Amino acid sequence: MKRRLFIEKTSLFATSLATAKVLSACSANSSQVDGNIKELNFGVISTESQANQKPLWEPFIAAMSKEIGIPVKAFYATQYAGVIEAMRFGQVHLAWYGGKSYIEAAKVANAEAFAQTVGVDGSKGYYSHLISHKENPITAIAKKQGGDKYVIENAANLTFAFNDPNSTSGFLVPSYYVFTKNKVNPKKIFKRLIFSGSHETTALAVANNQVDVATNNNESLERLERTNSSAYKNIDIIWTSPIIPSDPIAYRKDLPEDVKNQLRNFFYNFKDKNILEPLQWSSLVPADDKTWNPIRELDIAKQIVDVQSQENLSEADKKKLDELNNQLKALS
């Protein structure tokens, strides 16, 4: 049977337009009056559905509002790029990001990380996974052989799901360690390849036998175990990545300094377990932009290998390689 390639991509441009339309209604209500902030919007990346995220985030948002004395509203988007673009246009003032989405926001949205999440177990890192259905015949073989090797060698017969192109654990990390390092392009090798959106969606796609293999991470799977145990029981892990720096909280660089100080004081000192533990955090600690340089290095290295894998490099390709190598050196 002839192989079929089906790729769904999110469009940053389309998301920008959608975000602009969604936020146009509130653009007339400026967040500043005579230079003073009267309201803050907090962006939440779409690791799962808004219906599931709101009960987790609203108590934290309410506590922030009370502590800093400025109303804070949550901004949920269906794609990671929605939060990035909202911050870019000044409609989101601070946000919870993953590493990949943060480095994009730092490039285009004037974002600056100031805090890092700490897990309930005290860790400041997490792991990307490849997952498959426990009853899928490929699972036992993949676990024995090594899930990354199995996926590459049998890709022509497999359906595969990334979650979001701006996800660290759902795209960047598995893209680099599973595919780029092995000099294969995932867009060309699978029977079917999709971008499903959130970690929750990729997990359910596997649990419901809609795809053979998908990306995910340990934190999202732990969350799924509590919210949908029947789906969780259908999932097995066939590959685990090296550790990934835990998530940043970032604000726009142009926020007033007094507001930044208030936010830092809140995030660094907030210890309410009843509010933090549902978010899978024990605390938040000071951090800066450089904390996520390992993610930048991974992103640049992936781009370098992708360019090098092309046949008959053009002068533009060679120039891009020089630029990427210079970027990599600047981070060292």
C-alpha positions as CSV (number, residue, x, y, z in Angstrom):
1,M,0.0,0.0,0.0
2,K,1.3,3.4,-0.9
3,R,2.4,5.4,2.2
4,R,0.2,8.3,3.2
5,L,1.6,11.4,4.9
6,F,-0.8,13.6,6.7
7,I,0.7,16.6,8.6
8,E,-1.2,19.1,10.5
9,K,0.6,22.3,11.4
10,T,-0.3,25.3,13.5
11,S,0.3,28.6,11.8
12,L,1.9,31.4,13.9
13,F,0.5,34.0,11.5
14,A,-3.0,32.6,11.7
15,T,-2.7,32.4,15.4
16,S,-1.6,36.0,15.5
17,L,-4.7,37.1,13.6
18,A,-6.9,35.0,15.8
19,T,-5.3,36.4,18.9
20,A,-5.7,39.9,17.6
21,K,-9.4,39.3,17.0
22,V,-10.0,37.7,20.3
23,L,-8.2,40.5,22.1
24,S,-9.5,43.4,20.0
25,A,-12.5,43.8,22.3
26,C,-10.3,44.5,25.3
27,S,-7.8,46.6,23.5
28,A,-9.9,49.7,24.2
29,N,-9.7,48.9,27.9
30,S,-6.0,49.8,28.3
31,S,-4.2,47.9,31.1
32,Q,-2.5,51.2,32.1
33,V,-3.8,54.6,33.2
34,D,-1.3,57.4,33.2
35,G,1.5,54.8,33.3
36,N,0.0,52.9,36.2
37,I,-1.0,49.2,35.8
38,K,-4.7,48.8,36.6
39,E,-5.0,45.1,35.5
40,L,-2.7,42.2,34.5
41,N,-3.4,39.3,32.2
42,F,-1.6,36.0,33.0
43,G,-1.1,33.6,30.1
44,V,-1.5,29.9,30.5
45,I,-0.1,27.6,27.8
46,S,-2.4,24.9,26.5
47,T,-1.0,21.7,28.0
48,E,-4.6,20.5,28.4
49,S,-8.2,21.8,27.9
50,Q,-9.2,25.1,29.4
51,A,-12.0,23.3,31.3
52,N,-9.4,21.2,33.1
53,Q,-6.9,24.1,33.5
54,K,-9.3,26.7,35.0
55,P,-9.9,24.9,38.4
56,L,-6.1,24.5,38.8
57,W,-5.2,28.1,37.9
58,E,-8.0,30.3,39.2
59,P,-7.1,29.9,42.9
60,F,-3.5,30.8,42.1
61,I,-4.6,33.8,40.0
62,A,-6.9,34.9,42.8
63,A,-4.1,34.7,45.4
64,M,-1.8,36.7,43.1
65,S,-4.4,39.4,42.7
66,K,-5.0,39.7,46.4
67,E,-1.3,39.8,47.3
68,I,-0.1,42.3,44.8
69,G,-3.2,44.5,45.0
70,I,-3.8,44.5,41.2
71,P,-6.6,42.5,39.5
72,V,-5.1,39.6,37.5
73,K,-7.0,37.7,34.9
74,A,-6.1,34.4,33.3
75,F,-5.6,34.2,29.5
76,Y,-6.1,30.7,28.0
77,A,-5.2,29.9,24.4
78,T,-5.8,26.8,22.4
79,Q,-2.2,26.9,21.1
80,Y,1.0,27.8,22.7
81,A,1.6,30.5,20.1
82,G,-1.6,32.2,21.2
83,V,0.0,33.1,24.6
84,I,3.3,34.2,22.8
85,E,1.5,36.4,20.4
86,A,-0.8,37.9,23.1
87,M,2.3,38.9,25.1
88,R,3.9,40.2,21.9
89,F,1.0,42.6,21.4
90,G,1.0,43.6,25.1
91,Q,-2.3,41.9,26.0
92,V,-0.6,39.4,28.2
93,H,1.8,40.8,30.8
94,L,3.2,37.6,32.4
95,A,2.8,33.9,31.6
96,W,3.6,30.4,32.5
97,Y,5.6,28.9,29.6
98,G,7.5,25.7,28.8
99,G,11.2,26.1,27.8
100,K,10.6,26.1,24.1
101,S,7.7,28.5,24.1
102,Y,9.6,30.8,26.5
103,I,12.7,31.1,24.2
104,E,10.3,32.0,21.4
105,A,8.6,34.5,23.6
106,A,12.0,36.0,24.6
107,K,12.8,36.4,20.9
108,V,9.5,38.0,19.7
109,A,7.4,39.0,22.7
110,N,9.8,41.0,25.0
111,A,9.5,38.2,27.6
112,E,11.9,37.9,30.5
113,A,12.0,34.9,32.8
114,F,12.2,35.6,36.5
115,A,11.0,32.5,38.3
116,Q,11.2,28.7,37.9
117,T,8.8,26.1,39.0
118,V,9.9,23.5,41.6
119,G,8.1,20.1,41.5
120,V,6.3,18.6,44.5
121,D,9.3,16.3,44.9
122,G,11.7,19.2,44.9
123,S,13.0,18.7,41.4
124,K,13.7,21.5,38.9
125,G,13.4,19.3,35.9
126,Y,11.1,16.9,34.1
127,Y,11.2,14.3,31.2
128,S,9.9,13.9,27.7
129,H,8.4,10.5,26.8
130,L,7.3,8.5,23.8
131,I,4.1,6.6,24.7
132,S,2.1,3.9,23.2
133,H,-1.0,1.8,24.1
134,K,-0.3,-1.1,26.5
135,E,-2.2,-3.5,24.3
136,N,-0.7,-2.4,21.1
137,P,1.6,-5.2,19.8
138,I,4.4,-2.7,19.2
139,T,4.7,-1.7,22.8
140,A,6.5,-4.8,24.2
141,I,8.9,-4.9,21.3
142,A,9.6,-1.2,21.5
143,K,10.3,-1.3,25.2
144,K,12.7,-4.3,24.6
145,Q,14.5,-2.8,21.6
146,G,14.4,0.8,22.8
147,G,11.4,3.0,21.8
148,D,13.4,5.6,19.9
149,K,15.2,2.9,17.7
150,Y,11.9,1.0,17.2
151,V,10.0,4.1,16.1
152,I,12.7,5.1,13.5
153,E,13.1,1.6,12.1
154,N,9.3,1.0,11.8
155,A,8.0,4.5,11.1
156,A,6.6,3.6,7.7
157,N,4.0,1.4,9.4
158,L,3.3,3.8,12.3
159,T,1.0,6.7,13.1
160,F,2.7,9.3,15.3
161,A,1.6,12.5,17.2
162,F,3.6,15.4,18.4
163,N,1.6,17.9,20.5
164,D,2.4,21.5,19.8
165,P,5.4,22.9,17.7
166,N,6.2,25.3,20.5
167,S,6.2,22.5,23.2
168,T,9.5,21.5,24.7
169,S,8.7,18.0,25.8
170,G,6.0,17.5,23.1
171,F,8.1,18.5,20.1
172,L,11.6,20.0,20.6
173,V,13.2,17.4,22.8
174,P,11.9,14.3,21.1
175,S,12.6,15.9,17.7
176,Y,16.2,16.4,18.6
177,Y,17.0,13.2,20.5
178,V,14.9,10.8,18.6
179,F,15.0,12.1,15.0
180,T,17.6,14.8,14.5
181,K,20.5,13.0,16.2
182,N,19.6,9.9,14.0
183,K,19.6,12.1,10.9
184,V,16.0,11.4,10.0
185,N,13.1,13.8,9.2
186,P,9.9,12.8,11.0
187,K,7.9,14.6,8.4
188,K,9.0,12.1,5.7
189,I,9.1,8.7,7.5
190,F,5.7,8.1,9.1
191,K,2.6,6.5,7.7
192,R,0.8,9.4,9.3
193,L,2.1,12.3,11.4
194,I,-0.1,14.9,13.2
195,F,0.3,17.8,15.6
196,S,-2.5,17.2,18.1
197,G,-2.2,20.3,20.3
198,S,-1.9,19.5,24.0
199,H,-0.3,16.8,26.1
200,E,-3.7,15.8,27.2
201,T,-4.8,15.3,23.6
202,T,-1.8,13.2,22.6
203,A,-2.2,11.0,25.7
204,L,-5.9,10.4,24.9
205,A,-5.0,9.7,21.2
206,V,-2.8,6.9,22.4
207,A,-5.2,5.7,25.1
208,N,-8.0,5.5,22.5
209,N,-5.9,3.8,19.8
210,Q,-6.1,6.7,17.5
211,V,-2.3,6.8,17.0
212,D,0.4,4.2,17.6
213,V,3.0,6.5,19.3
214,A,2.9,10.0,20.7
215,T,5.0,12.5,22.7
216,N,4.3,13.4,26.3
217,N,6.0,14.1,29.6
218,N,6.0,12.7,33.1
219,E,4.2,15.7,34.7
220,S,1.3,15.5,32.2
221,L,1.0,11.8,32.6
222,E,0.9,12.2,36.4
223,R,-1.8,14.7,36.0
224,L,-3.7,12.3,33.6
225,E,-3.5,9.6,36.2
226,R,-5.6,11.8,38.6
227,T,-8.0,13.2,36.0
228,N,-8.6,10.2,33.8
229,S,-7.3,7.1,35.4
230,S,-9.0,4.8,32.9
231,A,-7.1,6.5,30.0
232,Y,-3.9,6.5,32.0
233,K,-4.0,2.8,32.5
234,N,-3.9,2.2,28.8
235,I,-0.6,4.1,28.3
236,D,2.9,2.8,28.5
237,I,6.2,4.6,28.2
238,I,8.6,3.4,25.5
239,W,11.3,6.1,25.6
240,T,12.5,8.7,28.2
241,S,14.6,11.8,27.4
242,P,17.5,13.4,29.4
243,I,16.2,15.8,32.0
244,I,14.6,19.1,30.9
245,P,14.8,22.4,33.0
246,S,11.4,22.9,34.6
247,D,9.1,25.7,33.5
248,P,9.7,29.4,33.6
249,I,7.4,32.2,34.7
250,A,8.1,35.3,32.6
251,Y,6.9,38.9,32.4
252,R,7.2,41.6,29.8
253,K,10.4,43.5,30.2
254,D,8.6,46.8,30.0
255,L,6.4,46.3,33.0
256,P,7.0,49.0,35.7
257,E,9.7,48.1,38.1
258,D,7.4,48.4,41.1
259,V,5.0,45.8,39.6
260,K,7.9,43.5,38.7
261,N,9.1,43.7,42.4
262,Q,5.6,42.9,43.6
263,L,5.4,39.9,41.3
264,R,8.8,38.6,42.3
265,N,7.9,38.9,46.0
266,F,4.6,37.0,45.4
267,F,6.1,34.2,43.4
268,Y,9.2,33.7,45.5
269,N,7.3,33.6,48.8
270,F,4.0,31.9,48.0
271,K,3.8,28.6,49.8
272,D,0.2,27.6,50.0
273,K,0.3,23.8,49.4
274,N,-3.5,23.6,48.8
275,I,-3.0,25.9,45.8
276,L,0.4,24.9,44.6
277,E,0.1,21.1,44.7
278,P,-2.7,20.8,42.1
279,L,-0.3,22.7,39.8
280,Q,2.3,20.0,40.7
281,W,4.5,22.6,42.3
282,S,6.0,22.9,45.8
283,S,7.4,26.4,45.3
284,L,8.8,28.9,42.7
285,V,12.4,30.1,42.9
286,P,14.4,32.9,41.4
287,A,15.7,32.3,37.9
288,D,16.8,34.3,34.9
289,D,16.9,34.0,31.1
290,K,20.1,31.9,31.1
291,T,18.4,29.1,33.0
292,W,16.9,28.0,29.7
293,N,20.0,28.3,27.6
294,P,20.2,24.4,27.4
295,I,16.8,24.6,25.5
296,R,18.3,27.3,23.2
297,E,21.3,25.1,22.5
298,L,19.0,22.1,21.7
299,D,16.9,24.3,19.4
300,I,20.0,25.7,17.6
301,A,21.6,22.3,17.4
302,K,18.5,20.8,15.8
303,Q,18.4,23.6,13.2
304,I,22.1,23.0,12.4
305,V,21.6,19.3,11.8
306,D,18.4,20.0,9.8
307,V,20.3,22.3,7.5
308,Q,23.3,20.1,7.2
309,S,21.1,17.1,6.2
310,Q,20.1,18.9,3.0
311,E,21.8,18.0,-0.2
312,N,23.8,20.6,-2.2
313,L,23.8,23.4,0.3
314,S,23.1,26.8,-1.2
315,E,25.0,29.9,-0.2
316,A,22.0,31.0,1.8
317,D,22.2,27.6,3.6
318,K,25.9,28.1,4.3
319,K,25.3,31.6,5.6
320,K,22.5,30.3,7.9
321,L,24.9,27.6,9.2
322,D,27.4,30.2,10.1
323,E,24.8,32.3,11.9
324,L,23.6,29.3,13.8
325,N,27.1,28.2,14.8
326,N,27.8,31.8,16.0
327,Q,24.6,31.7,18.1
328,L,25.7,28.4,19.6
329,K,29.1,29.8,20.5
330,A,27.6,32.9,22.1
331,L,25.7,30.7,24.5
332,S,28.8,28.8,25.7
